[in-house]
Amino acid sequence: MSYSHLSNTGSRFTKEISKQLLPRYHKYLLKSVPDFLRPRLPLATKENQYKNERDWVFMPGDRVVVTDGDCRGNVCVVVRHNKDTNSYILNENGPTIEAAVPKELWVDGQKSHVVNFPKAVLKSSLKLLADIEDDKTGKTKTVAIQNVVFRGSYFDKNYNKIMPIRCVSGQEDLIIPWPKPEEHEDGPLATSQSICREQTFWVESIVKAPIPKAALPSIRNEKSKYARKNEKLSTADIKRLVAPKMPLTDTKMHFIAERKELEETVYKKRVLTEEAKEKIGEKVFEHLSKEML
């Protein structure tokens, strides 16, 4: 029985929760969510969540062995990742937990209230399994990899993106291939990759807009709150952009008054009158006449 459609309940809210509110949210989650949906591991903050293949190391489809707990030594297959807790969900060979499910949430074929749910497992409790050919006997044997390192990258056609090369630590010539992802059949409305890559539009002019003005309302939401009509700011926008004026204290107002008074009296710019200019010219003329004699 699959309850995978219920496992991500509330995940969209967890992405927006800050680091300070995460413990409070986790406490609330344990009280309000049914037992079979409660996280058994602490939630990871947004900064500490695994983001790429180098962080996860194990991908869905990888064979792993459990190294601790009641299922120690069991060989399992990774089914999916649990991004909220940086953990892995394994197949039926992995650890499980019994929980009661209300009848409103039963799936097709369910006959009992008590159901075994897969228990999330951390990376530290798993080791990767790989098939390696023995140099002496020439036979292939399955071994557990102690540590995995990444060296370089390549384009993987199965994942359709750049993937790091997974190697055995200490013996980096042994490359562990990534598992082939599960294939999903295309729906009736799917478009083939060749048609998607076919070019159907060519730029004819860099001056004339390619979209007619009459078609813009069907593409752009003119009533959007983010739309800027004629680049004009509203009164509310101006209030948000302009800082408010801070009120002045009595001491500050007294200082400004004294400063203004000094500027009008002591620091006032003096203007030369015509009489003063004539006297200065006469003095300069007399001085130059004496120097020339």
Secondary structure, DSSP 8 states (H G I E B T S, - for coil): ---GGGTTTTHHHHTT--TTTHHHHHHHHHHHS-GGGS-SS----TTTS--SHHHH-S-TT-EEEE-SSTTTT-EEEEEEEETTTTEEEE-TTS-EEEEE--GGG--TT---SEEEEE--EEGGGEEEEEEEE-TTT--EEEEEES-EEEEEEEEETTTTEEEEEEEETTEEEEE------------TT---HHHHTS-------SSS-SS-GGGHHHHS-TT-TT--GGG---HHHHHHHS-------HHHHHHHHHHHHHHHHTS------HHHHHHHHHHHHHHHHHHH-
